[in-house]
Amino acid sequence: MEQLKNYFNKLVKLTDQEWADFQACLIKETHAKKAYLLEEGQKCDFIAFIEAGTFRFYHILDGEEIVTAFFFPGDFVTNYRSFLTDNPSDHHIQALQDAIIYKIHKKDLHALYDRYQSIERLGRLIAENLYLTITKRLDSFQHTSPEERYQELINRNSKLLQEVPQYMVASYIGVKPETLSRIRARK
């Protein structure tokens, strides 16, 4: 939980009372490898901070799993579209290894927003960072090669190759597993 507090303090300094009230709303959960944090069709009413473990965010198209994001320790994980709209999720969020998260439910977060301007500002800054992450990902598919997307992913988490099956990495960078094998052979 100290990791989360440090992350918040980089964005907005919370008072001891604000942090205590925020912390009181957090639910610590453990998830086993392959467990689902969210399944397609469920409404996402939470945002979670990952203390340990890795998650994938994916959907199924024509029977094929399409990985659109990986989340690592120190990241927030949610289906933010479902969270904002109260519509069912069109993605799954699955643990790729045993994981520990701290989850806050939407109703509790909104109550904190109403009570504390600093926490509302914190939420806005985190949402802005999420938006920038998503636009960077979209830009990468328009302006970079699969090799560059692969290198960017490895730069973000160099242990990824040991933790994530090759077909998931291939899906994430938008290629078939055979193409990823050729990319890796050239490195």
C-alpha positions as CSV (number, residue, x, y, z in Angstrom):
1,M,0.0,0.0,0.0
2,E,3.0,2.3,0.5
3,Q,3.6,2.1,-3.3
4,L,0.2,3.5,-3.9
5,K,0.6,6.3,-1.4
6,N,3.9,7.2,-3.0
7,Y,2.3,7.3,-6.4
8,F,-0.5,9.6,-5.2
9,N,2.0,11.9,-3.5
10,K,3.8,12.4,-6.8
11,L,0.6,13.8,-8.2
12,V,-1.2,15.4,-5.3
13,K,-0.1,15.7,-1.7
14,L,-2.9,14.2,0.4
15,T,-3.3,15.1,4.1
16,D,-3.1,12.3,6.6
17,Q,-6.9,12.5,7.0
18,E,-7.5,12.3,3.2
19,W,-5.2,9.3,2.9
20,A,-6.8,7.6,5.9
21,D,-10.3,8.0,4.4
22,F,-9.1,6.9,1.0
23,Q,-7.3,3.9,2.5
24,A,-10.4,2.9,4.4
25,C,-12.2,2.4,1.1
26,L,-9.6,0.1,-0.4
27,I,-10.2,-3.6,-0.6
28,K,-7.1,-5.8,-0.7
29,E,-7.6,-8.8,-3.0
30,T,-5.4,-11.7,-4.1
31,H,-6.0,-13.3,-7.5
32,A,-4.5,-16.6,-8.6
33,K,-2.9,-17.0,-12.0
34,K,-5.6,-17.2,-14.7
35,A,-8.3,-15.8,-12.4
36,Y,-10.5,-13.1,-13.9
37,L,-10.8,-9.7,-12.3
38,L,-13.5,-8.9,-14.9
39,E,-15.2,-10.9,-17.6
40,E,-16.9,-9.7,-20.8
41,G,-20.5,-8.8,-20.0
42,Q,-19.9,-7.7,-16.4
43,K,-20.1,-4.1,-15.4
44,C,-16.8,-2.7,-14.1
45,D,-17.5,-0.7,-11.0
46,F,-13.9,-0.5,-9.7
47,I,-10.5,0.8,-10.2
48,A,-7.6,-1.3,-8.9
49,F,-4.0,-0.6,-8.2
50,I,-1.6,-3.5,-8.8
51,E,0.8,-4.2,-6.0
52,A,2.1,-7.5,-7.4
53,G,1.3,-9.6,-10.5
54,T,0.6,-9.0,-14.2
55,F,-2.8,-8.7,-15.9
56,R,-3.9,-8.8,-19.5
57,F,-6.8,-6.9,-21.0
58,Y,-8.3,-8.7,-24.0
59,H,-11.4,-9.4,-26.0
60,I,-12.3,-12.2,-28.4
61,L,-12.9,-11.5,-32.1
62,D,-13.9,-14.3,-34.4
63,G,-12.7,-16.9,-31.8
64,E,-9.3,-15.2,-31.5
65,E,-8.0,-13.5,-28.3
66,I,-6.9,-10.0,-29.0
67,V,-4.7,-8.5,-26.3
68,T,-5.0,-4.8,-26.1
69,A,-3.1,-4.1,-22.9
70,F,-0.8,-5.5,-20.2
71,F,-0.9,-4.1,-16.6
72,F,2.1,-4.5,-14.3
73,P,2.9,-3.7,-10.6
74,G,2.4,0.0,-10.1
75,D,-0.3,0.3,-12.7
76,F,-4.0,0.9,-12.3
77,V,-6.2,-1.7,-13.9
78,T,-9.9,-1.3,-14.9
79,N,-12.2,-1.2,-17.9
80,Y,-12.5,2.6,-17.7
81,R,-15.2,2.8,-20.4
82,S,-17.4,0.4,-18.5
83,F,-16.6,2.2,-15.3
84,L,-17.6,5.6,-16.7
85,T,-20.7,4.5,-18.6
86,D,-22.1,1.6,-16.5
87,N,-22.3,-0.5,-19.6
88,P,-21.1,-4.1,-19.6
89,S,-17.5,-4.7,-20.4
90,D,-16.5,-5.9,-23.8
91,H,-13.1,-7.0,-22.5
92,H,-11.8,-9.5,-20.0
93,I,-9.2,-8.7,-17.4
94,Q,-7.2,-11.8,-16.4
95,A,-4.3,-12.4,-14.0
96,L,-1.3,-13.8,-15.8
97,Q,0.4,-14.7,-12.4
98,D,-0.6,-14.6,-8.8
99,A,-1.5,-11.0,-8.0
100,I,-2.3,-8.6,-5.2
101,I,-4.5,-5.6,-5.9
102,Y,-6.1,-2.8,-3.9
103,K,-9.6,-2.1,-5.3
104,I,-11.9,0.9,-4.8
105,H,-15.5,0.8,-5.9
106,K,-17.1,3.6,-7.9
107,K,-19.5,4.6,-5.2
108,D,-16.8,5.0,-2.6
109,L,-14.5,6.9,-5.0
110,H,-17.3,9.3,-5.9
111,A,-18.1,9.9,-2.3
112,L,-14.4,10.7,-1.7
113,Y,-14.5,13.1,-4.8
114,D,-17.5,14.8,-3.2
115,R,-15.7,15.2,0.1
116,Y,-12.2,16.1,-0.9
117,Q,-11.2,18.4,-3.8
118,S,-7.7,17.1,-3.7
119,I,-8.9,13.5,-4.3
120,E,-11.1,14.6,-7.1
121,R,-8.0,16.4,-8.6
122,L,-6.0,13.2,-8.1
123,G,-8.7,11.2,-10.0
124,R,-8.6,13.7,-12.8
125,L,-4.8,13.5,-13.1
126,I,-4.9,9.7,-13.1
127,A,-7.6,9.8,-15.8
128,E,-5.5,12.2,-17.9
129,N,-2.5,9.8,-17.6
130,L,-4.7,6.9,-18.7
131,Y,-5.9,8.9,-21.7
132,L,-2.3,9.7,-22.7
133,T,-1.4,6.0,-22.4
134,I,-4.2,5.0,-24.6
135,T,-3.5,7.7,-27.2
136,K,0.2,6.6,-27.2
137,R,-0.9,3.0,-27.9
138,L,-3.2,4.1,-30.8
139,D,-0.4,6.3,-32.2
140,S,2.0,3.4,-32.1
141,F,-0.2,1.3,-34.4
142,Q,-0.3,4.2,-36.9
143,H,3.3,5.4,-36.7
144,T,5.5,2.5,-35.6
145,S,6.4,-0.9,-36.9
146,P,5.7,-4.2,-35.0
147,E,9.4,-4.3,-34.2
148,E,9.2,-0.9,-32.5
149,R,6.1,-1.9,-30.6
150,Y,7.8,-5.0,-29.4
151,Q,10.9,-3.1,-28.3
152,E,8.7,-0.5,-26.5
153,L,6.9,-3.3,-24.6
154,I,10.2,-4.9,-23.6
155,N,11.6,-1.6,-22.5
156,R,8.5,-1.1,-20.3
157,N,8.9,-4.6,-18.7
158,S,12.0,-6.6,-19.6
159,K,10.7,-9.6,-17.6
160,L,7.7,-9.8,-19.9
161,L,9.1,-12.5,-22.1
162,Q,9.5,-14.9,-19.2
163,E,6.1,-14.1,-17.8
164,V,3.8,-13.9,-20.8
165,P,3.1,-16.5,-23.5
166,Q,4.5,-15.5,-26.9
167,Y,1.1,-15.6,-28.6
168,M,-0.2,-12.9,-26.2
169,V,2.8,-10.7,-26.9
170,A,2.2,-11.2,-30.6
171,S,-1.4,-10.3,-30.3
172,Y,-0.5,-7.2,-28.3
173,I,1.8,-5.9,-31.0
174,G,-0.6,-6.8,-33.8
175,V,1.2,-9.8,-35.4
176,K,1.0,-13.5,-35.7
177,P,3.2,-15.6,-33.4
178,E,5.4,-16.7,-36.3
179,T,6.1,-13.0,-37.1
180,L,7.0,-12.4,-33.5
181,S,9.5,-15.3,-33.7
182,R,11.2,-13.6,-36.7
183,I,11.3,-10.3,-34.9
184,R,12.8,-11.9,-31.8
185,A,15.4,-13.7,-34.0
186,R,16.5,-10.4,-35.5
187,K,17.2,-8.9,-32.0
